[in-house]
Amino acid sequence: MAKNRVTSHLMCEDCKEKNYTQVVNKKRSIGSLKMKKYCSRCRKHQPHKETK
């Protein structure tokens, strides 16, 4: 079943907290995705970066 899937996390660039998780394909490079998401620790929309 889903042998080529891996879990990646989205980390807030300001407070370094891992807020969101997503399942992605292993062949895709990790760390290239950046998006603005809501950070519950900062209590505002911040840029989030993809990590392992």
MOPAC internal coordinates of N, CA, C and O (Angstrom, degrees):
PM7 1SCF
backbone

  N    0.0000 0     0.00 0     0.00 0    0    0    0
  C    1.4512 1     0.00 0     0.00 0    1    0    0
  C    1.5196 1   108.53 1     0.00 0    2    1    0
  O    1.2310 1   110.06 1   -30.28 1    3    2    1
  N    1.0883 1   136.26 1   149.72 1    3    2    1
  C    1.4664 1   139.91 1   167.86 1    5    3    2
  C    1.5291 1   114.45 1    22.56 1    6    5    3
  O    1.2310 1   120.36 1  -126.99 1    7    6    5
  N    1.3422 1   116.92 1    53.01 1    7    6    5
  C    1.4637 1   120.27 1  -179.29 1    9    7    6
  C    1.5163 1   112.29 1   -75.15 1   10    9    7
  O    1.2310 1   119.87 1   159.49 1   11   10    9
  N    1.3129 1   117.85 1   -20.51 1   11   10    9
  C    1.4554 1   120.33 1  -178.99 1   13   11   10
  C    1.5288 1   112.41 1  -101.86 1   14   13   11
  O    1.2310 1   120.18 1  -153.09 1   15   14   13
  N    1.3115 1   117.26 1    26.91 1   15   14   13
  C    1.4654 1   122.56 1   178.63 1   17   15   14
  C    1.5213 1   110.10 1  -111.28 1   18   17   15
  O    1.2310 1   120.68 1   -33.34 1   19   18   17
  N    1.3190 1   116.30 1   146.66 1   19   18   17
  C    1.4585 1   121.98 1   177.75 1   21   19   18
  C    1.5308 1   108.02 1  -141.42 1   22   21   19
  O    1.2310 1   120.28 1   -31.40 1   23   22   21
  N    1.3237 1   117.06 1   148.60 1   23   22   21
  C    1.4565 1   122.35 1   179.27 1   25   23   22
  C    1.5177 1   109.71 1   -88.13 1   26   25   23
  O    1.2310 1   120.41 1   -51.44 1   27   26   25
  N    1.3183 1   116.83 1   128.56 1   27   26   25
  C    1.4586 1   121.08 1   174.70 1   29   27   26
  C    1.5242 1   108.54 1  -120.22 1   30   29   27
  O    1.2310 1   120.60 1   -23.86 1   31   30   29
  N    1.3132 1   116.46 1   156.14 1   31   30   29
  C    1.4553 1   122.64 1  -177.38 1   33   31   30
  C    1.5138 1   109.65 1  -115.04 1   34   33   31
  O    1.2310 1   120.71 1   -29.04 1   35   34   33
  N    1.3403 1   116.24 1   150.96 1   35   34   33
  C    1.4501 1   121.64 1   172.70 1   37   35   34
  C    1.5270 1   107.48 1  -104.87 1   38   37   35
  O    1.2310 1   120.73 1   -57.66 1   39   38   37
  N    1.3340 1   116.21 1   122.34 1   39   38   37
  C    1.4569 1   122.31 1  -174.22 1   41   39   38
  C    1.5239 1   109.46 1  -112.31 1   42   41   39
  O    1.2310 1   120.41 1   -44.67 1   43   42   41
  N    1.3155 1   116.82 1   135.33 1   43   42   41
  C    1.4593 1   122.46 1   177.04 1   45   43   42
  C    1.5273 1   109.17 1   -66.30 1   46   45   43
  O    1.2310 1   120.50 1   -46.81 1   47   46   45
  N    1.3332 1   116.65 1   133.19 1   47   46   45
  C    1.4592 1   119.84 1  -177.96 1   49   47   46
  C    1.5297 1   112.68 1   -75.82 1   50   49   47
  O    1.2310 1   119.54 1   160.44 1   51   50   49
  N    1.3303 1   118.49 1   -19.56 1   51   50   49
  C    1.4654 1   120.51 1  -179.41 1   53   51   50
  C    1.5257 1   112.56 1   -87.67 1   54   53   51
  O    1.2310 1   120.20 1   125.83 1   55   54   53
  N    1.3359 1   117.22 1   -54.17 1   55   54   53
  C    1.4629 1   119.73 1  -174.68 1   57   55   54
  C    1.5306 1   112.74 1  -100.24 1   58   57   55
  O    1.2310 1   119.28 1   175.15 1   59   58   57
  N    1.3358 1   118.98 1    -4.85 1   59   58   57
  C    1.4745 1   125.29 1   176.78 1   61   59   58
  C    1.5309 1   113.50 1    63.87 1   62   61   59
  O    1.2310 1   119.73 1  -153.23 1   63   62   61
  N    1.3240 1   118.12 1    26.77 1   63   62   61
  C    1.4568 1   121.57 1   177.42 1   65   63   62
  C    1.5242 1   109.55 1   -93.45 1   66   65   63
  O    1.2310 1   120.30 1   -42.96 1   67   66   65
  N    1.3442 1   117.04 1   137.04 1   67   66   65
  C    1.4594 1   122.24 1   178.52 1   69   67   66
  C    1.5202 1   108.03 1   -86.11 1   70   69   67
  O    1.2310 1   120.38 1   -71.83 1   71   70   69
  N    1.3299 1   116.87 1   108.17 1   71   70   69
  C    1.4571 1   122.03 1  -173.44 1   73   71   70
  C    1.5189 1   113.98 1  -100.04 1   74   73   71
  O    1.2310 1   119.48 1   144.32 1   75   74   73
  N    1.3151 1   118.59 1   -35.68 1   75   74   73
  C    1.4543 1   122.51 1  -172.65 1   77   75   74
  C    1.5219 1   110.70 1  -125.47 1   78   77   75
  O    1.2310 1   120.56 1   -28.64 1   79   78   77
  N    1.3333 1   116.53 1   151.36 1   79   78   77
  C    1.4618 1   122.05 1   174.69 1   81   79   78
  C    1.5123 1   108.50 1  -124.40 1   82   81   79
  O    1.2310 1   120.83 1   -25.81 1   83   82   81
  N    1.3358 1   116.01 1   154.19 1   83   82   81
  C    1.4529 1   121.76 1   175.88 1   85   83   82
  C    1.5155 1   108.92 1  -152.35 1   86   85   83
  O    1.2310 1   120.44 1   -26.94 1   87   86   85
  N    1.3151 1   116.75 1   153.06 1   87   86   85
  C    1.4559 1   122.93 1   179.00 1   89   87   86
  C    1.5232 1   107.45 1  -103.14 1   90   89   87
  O    1.2310 1   120.51 1   -56.32 1   91   90   89
  N    1.3389 1   116.64 1   123.68 1   91   90   89
  C    1.4598 1   121.69 1  -177.03 1   93   91   90
  C    1.5212 1   110.30 1  -127.89 1   94   93   91
  O    1.2310 1   120.91 1   -13.59 1   95   94   93
  N    1.3133 1   115.87 1   166.41 1   95   94   93
  C    1.4541 1   123.33 1   178.09 1   97   95   94
  C    1.5219 1   109.59 1   -73.84 1   98   97   95
  O    1.2310 1   119.65 1   -38.84 1   99   98   97
  N    1.3411 1   118.28 1   141.16 1   99   98   97
  C    1.4662 1   122.28 1  -179.18 1  101   99   98
  C    1.5227 1   112.22 1   -64.83 1  102  101   99
  O    1.2310 1   119.77 1   149.73 1  103  102  101
  N    1.3161 1   118.04 1   -30.27 1  103  102  101
  C    1.4558 1   121.52 1  -177.33 1  105  103  102
  C    1.5258 1   112.93 1   -70.65 1  106  105  103
  O    1.2310 1   120.04 1   159.07 1  107  106  105
  N    1.3282 1   117.54 1   -20.93 1  107  106  105
  C    1.4594 1   121.26 1   178.71 1  109  107  106
  C    1.5239 1   108.88 1   -78.04 1  110  109  107
  O    1.2310 1   119.71 1   -37.91 1  111  110  109
  N    1.3088 1   118.17 1   142.09 1  111  110  109
  C    1.4705 1   120.71 1  -178.02 1  113  111  110
  C    1.5285 1   110.37 1   -75.36 1  114  113  111
  O    1.2310 1   120.51 1   -49.77 1  115  114  113
  N    1.3232 1   116.64 1   130.23 1  115  114  113
  C    1.4626 1   122.99 1   179.33 1  117  115  114
  C    1.5285 1   108.23 1   -80.76 1  118  117  115
  O    1.2310 1   120.45 1   -40.00 1  119  118  117
  N    1.3178 1   116.74 1   140.00 1  119  118  117
  C    1.4503 1   121.36 1   176.20 1  121  119  118
  C    1.5121 1   114.22 1   102.18 1  122  121  119
  O    1.2310 1   119.71 1   178.39 1  123  122  121
  N    1.3255 1   118.15 1    -1.61 1  123  122  121
  C    1.4521 1   119.83 1  -176.82 1  125  123  122
  C    1.5281 1   112.54 1   -92.86 1  126  125  123
  O    1.2310 1   119.64 1   165.05 1  127  126  125
  N    1.3145 1   118.28 1   -14.95 1  127  126  125
  C    1.4514 1   121.84 1  -174.91 1  129  127  126
  C    1.5249 1   110.79 1   -88.84 1  130  129  127
  O    1.2310 1   120.45 1   -49.49 1  131  130  129
  N    1.3373 1   116.74 1   130.51 1  131  130  129
  C    1.4665 1   122.91 1   173.84 1  133  131  130
  C    1.5107 1   107.79 1  -134.14 1  134  133  131
  O    1.2310 1   120.42 1   -47.26 1  135  134  133
  N    1.3218 1   116.80 1   132.74 1  135  134  133
  C    1.4612 1   120.41 1   177.13 1  137  135  134
  C    1.5180 1   109.76 1  -152.13 1  138  137  135
  O    1.2310 1   120.76 1   -21.47 1  139  138  137
  N    1.3270 1   116.15 1   158.53 1  139  138  137
  C    1.4525 1   120.85 1   177.27 1  141  139  138
  C    1.5135 1   108.78 1   -88.48 1  142  141  139
  O    1.2310 1   120.72 1   -56.88 1  143  142  141
  N    1.3295 1   116.24 1   123.12 1  143  142  141
  C    1.4526 1   122.77 1   178.75 1  145  143  142
  C    1.5331 1   107.66 1  -133.54 1  146  145  143
  O    1.2310 1   120.86 1   -15.17 1  147  146  145
  N    1.3303 1   115.97 1   164.83 1  147  146  145
  C    1.4575 1   121.02 1   178.89 1  149  147  146
  C    1.5220 1   109.89 1   -79.72 1  150  149  147
  O    1.2310 1   120.27 1   -50.95 1  151  150  149
  N    1.3205 1   117.08 1   129.05 1  151  150  149
  C    1.4589 1   122.84 1   176.32 1  153  151  150
  C    1.5228 1   108.42 1  -104.00 1  154  153  151
  O    1.2310 1   120.69 1   -57.99 1  155  154  153
  N    1.3298 1   116.29 1   122.01 1  155  154  153
  C    1.4625 1   120.01 1  -177.61 1  157  155  154
  C    1.5246 1   111.88 1   -73.11 1  158  157  155
  O    1.2310 1   119.82 1   155.08 1  159  158  157
  N    1.3105 1   117.95 1   -24.92 1  159  158  157
  C    1.4566 1   121.18 1   178.45 1  161  159  158
  C    1.5332 1   111.46 1   -76.09 1  162  161  159
  O    1.2310 1   120.53 1   136.15 1  163  162  161
  N    1.3352 1   116.58 1   -43.85 1  163  162  161
  C    1.4695 1   121.88 1   178.59 1  165  163  162
  C    1.5277 1   112.04 1   -80.77 1  166  165  163
  O    1.2310 1   120.57 1   159.10 1  167  166  165
  N    1.3280 1   116.51 1   -20.90 1  167  166  165
  C    1.4583 1   124.45 1  -178.39 1  169  167  166
  C    1.5328 1   113.06 1    61.12 1  170  169  167
  O    1.2310 1   120.88 1  -141.77 1  171  170  169
  N    1.3345 1   115.92 1    38.23 1  171  170  169
  C    1.4567 1   121.22 1   173.47 1  173  171  170
  C    1.5227 1   109.10 1  -162.15 1  174  173  171
  O    1.2310 1   120.68 1   -10.40 1  175  174  173
  N    1.3205 1   116.31 1   169.60 1  175  174  173
  C    1.4594 1   120.84 1   178.64 1  177  175  174
  C    1.5130 1   109.21 1   -75.54 1  178  177  175
  O    1.2310 1   121.18 1   -54.20 1  179  178  177
  N    1.3255 1   115.35 1   125.80 1  179  178  177
  C    1.4574 1   122.97 1  -178.67 1  181  179  178
  C    1.5288 1   109.09 1  -129.96 1  182  181  179
  O    1.2310 1   119.47 1   -23.79 1  183  182  181
  N    1.3150 1   118.62 1   156.21 1  183  182  181
  C    1.4753 1   119.61 1   173.04 1  185  183  182
  C    1.5306 1   110.02 1   -70.38 1  186  185  183
  O    1.2310 1   120.84 1   -46.05 1  187  186  185
  N    1.3267 1   116.00 1   133.95 1  187  186  185
  C    1.4593 1   123.31 1   179.30 1  189  187  186
  C    1.5284 1   108.54 1  -114.82 1  190  189  187
  O    1.2310 1   120.79 1   -38.04 1  191  190  189
  N    1.3215 1   116.09 1   141.96 1  191  190  189
  C    1.4465 1   123.04 1  -177.98 1  193  191  190
  C    1.5177 1   109.46 1  -117.06 1  194  193  191
  O    1.2310 1   120.39 1   -35.60 1  195  194  193
  N    1.3223 1   116.86 1   144.40 1  195  194  193
  C    1.4588 1   121.52 1  -178.14 1  197  195  194
  C    1.5373 1   110.22 1   -80.28 1  198  197  195
  O    1.2310 1   120.91 1   -47.51 1  199  198  197
  N    1.3506 1   115.86 1   132.49 1  199  198  197
  C    1.4653 1   122.37 1   177.90 1  201  199  198
  C    1.5176 1   108.74 1  -132.28 1  202  201  199
  O    1.2310 1   120.15 1    -5.59 1  203  202  201
  N    1.3159 1   117.32 1   174.41 1  203  202  201
  C    1.4616 1   121.09 1   177.45 1  205  203  202
  C    1.5048 1   111.60 1   -81.17 1  206  205  203
  O    1.2310 1   120.10 1   180.00 1  207  206  205

